[in-house]
Amino acid sequence: MPRMTRARAAAIMARLAASIEAPTTELVYTTPYTLLVAVVLSAQSTDAAVNKATPGLFATANTPAKMAALGEARIANLIKTIGLYRTKARNVVALSTLLAEKHGGEVPRDRDSLEALPGVGRKTANVVLNVAFGEETIAVDTHIFRVGNRTGLAPGKTPRAVEDLLLRRVPAEYRRHAHHWLILHGRYVCTARAPKCASCVIAELCDYRARMPA
């Protein structure tokens, strides 16, 4: 397989874009705030697990002020089916309190303010900036990290290295939705244990396929 050129990267993204016309997050949310909470809850969990827990949570509290008033113990009880639920409940109360006190109950649109919130790291901030505000960010989770390295699109030893390389290699016209095309591809096609190479739309453009025995 030839080295990863801009043309090859563009071809990969074009095929992924054609395979999923309207990519979006699989987390269920209604506002930037409920999205933020859902993403915080999804750490080391799955979107499906979060989506089972959040309807009851958001029906009870769907604003920072209401969530902070709900309290850590009640939130923990509502999300106890999610991994690390006690720590996440603590973070949700803390970030909700800060949003109510310092940001007028609104989710900030800048990275520094987002990452200053408890439980919010770079990946979570990237998701919120992309999904809620349309920023051209790429949140590198385990799926995108795998796809970037396995395909040769953006190899790197850390999520940040993969993110930086993706931002350089993904053409501008695909950058807005690149996060979702890549994560959905990794979640359903380029899976960790048994990638579905036979049905993969970018198979002949992929380094992994090139290494596989004929």
N, C-alpha and C positions, 0 to 999 in steps of 0.2 A: 504494500500500500504506500503510495507517495506521501510525502509530508503533508501536514495539515496547512493548506493554503487558504487565503480568503475566499477563493472560488469554491473550494471544497466545503468550507464552513457554511458558506451561503447556500450551497446545494443541500446540505444536511437540514438547515433551518427551513428551506423552502419545502422540502418533503414533509417535515414534521408539521408545518403550517397547513399544508394541503390535507393532511390526515386528520387534523382536528381544527375545524373552522372557527369555533367560538370557545377558545379555552378559558377556563375560569377556575377559581378555587373550589374545592369540594366541601369546604367548611360552610356551614349554614350561619348567616349573619344578616343583620338588617341595617346596621349603622357602623361607622368607623370604630366606635367604642366596642360594640359586640364583636366585631371582627378582631380587634386587638385582644380581647379576652379569650376568644376562641383560639387564636394563634398561640397565646401564652399557655393555654391548657393543652395544646397539641404537642408540646415538647415531650419527646420520648413516649409518644402515644400515637394513635392513628386518628385521621380525620373522622372515620366512621365512629370510633369510640367517643370522640368529643361531641359529635352530632347527636348522639344518644343522650348525653348528659345536659347539653346546653338549653334545650327547650324549656325544661323545668326551671333552670337557673334564670334565664332571661325573662321568663314569664313572671318571675318574682322580682327581679331587679335588672333593669336594662339601661341604667344611667350610672355614672360614677357615684353620685350622691346616694342613690338607692343601694348600690352594691356595698359601699363603705358602711352604710347603716345596717345592712343585712348581717355583717359580721363574719368572722373567720369560721366559727363553728358551724353555722348554718350553711355557708357556702361549701365547706368541706363535706357536709352531709349530702348536698345536692350533686356533688361531682365525685363521690367516693368510688365510682366505677372506673375512674381514670387513674392511671399510675401517678404516683407522687402527689396525690390529691391534697394532702395537708400542706405541703410546701407551696403548691399552686394556689390554694385558698389564701394563704398568707400573702403571697405576691399580689393576688387580685385585689385584696383589701388595700394593700399598701399603694399600688398604682392607682386605684380608684380614688383614694384619699388625695394623692398628689394631683391628679387630674382635676378634682373638684376644687382644691385649694389654690393651685397655681396656674391652671389653664382654663378656668371658667367652665369646667366640665366637658371641654372639647379635647379631642385627640390632636396633638400637635402634628404639623406636617413636616417638621425638620428632624433629621436623624439624631442630632445631639440630644434634643429634648425627649425623643422616644427612648433612646438608649439609657437615659437617666432614670427611666421608670423601673421599679423593681420587677425582675423576671423578664425584662426585655433586652435581648442581645441584638447583635447585628442582623441575624437571620430573621428574627421577628420584626424588627424595624423595616427590613427590606420588603417583607410580605405586606405590611400595612401601607408602606409608601407606594407599592406597586398596585395593590388591589383597591385600596380605598381612595388613593389620590392620583393614580395613573402615572406614577414616576417610572422611569426605565431602570428599575433595579432588578437584580437576580438574587433570590434567596437560595443559597446552596445548602440543601438538606442532604440526607444520605442518598436519596435517589439521584439528584443532580450531580453530586460528587461522584457517584458510580458511573453515570452516563458520560460525564466529562472526561473521566480517566479511561474508561473502557473503549469509548469510540475514538479517542484521540482528539476530540474537539477542544478539550481544555484540560489537559493533564496537570495535576498539581498535588502536592503532599498535604495541603491544608484547604479547608473550605474557602478561605480568603484568596488563596492562590488560584483556585478554580474560578471563583467569582471574577477576579480581576482579568483573567485570561478570556473568560466568556464575554465580558464587556468589551474587550478589544476585538474579538473575533466575530461576534454575532453582528450581522449587518444592521444598520439603524432601523430599517423597515420591519425587522423582526424583534427588536429589543423590548418593545412594550409587553409582548406576550411570551417572550422566550422562557421566562420562569415556568409558566404553566405547560408549554409544549414539552419542555425537558422533564419536568417532574411527572407528568402523566405518562410520558414515554417510559421513564424509569419505573414507575409504579405498575404499569400493566404490560409492557413489552420487554424492556431491557431489565428484567428482574434479577435479583441478586444470585439466586441459585440455579435457575434454569431459564436463561434469556431465550425469548422466542424469536430466534434469528430467522427461522424459515418464513415468518410472516412480518418481518421488520422492514419498514419502508426505506431505511437507510443502510441496509445490510452491506451493500457493495461499497459504501463509503466509509465503513467502520473498520478501525484497526483490529477489533476483537474478531470479527469475521475473517479477517486476513490471517489471523493466527490459528484459526480452527482447522482441523484436518479435513481434507477433501472427502 
